[in-house]
Amino acid sequence: MSIHKKNFEKFWVGSVSFTATEIFDDLNSAVAVSVPSAAAKIVIDNKTIAYDFKRIKEVKNQNANTLPTPGDEDPGRRESKKVSEHKDTETKEKK
């Protein structure tokens, strides 16, 4: 028997002002980009950081939000069996 220690995860949302700068080889490349890439240098204005508390959630372990690792078998590769024949339920008109 194992006892799972429960942890509590706290969530915040927030906002901050920042400046992003990126170097491009030519004007057309710079115009074509609409958001900064991973190459951009981002500087956060620490005076504008704001946090808003949202909720606390009880979790069993630190990996509670991850999906389980798939097993060796594909769950879609199972054999199906026909349980019953389809019955014709339409009624025919008598003449």
ABEGO torsion letter per residue (X at the ends): XBBBBBBBBBBBBBBBBBBBBBBBABAAAAAABABBBAABBBBBBAAABBBBBABBBBBABAAAABBBBBBABBAAABBBBBABBBBBABBBBBX
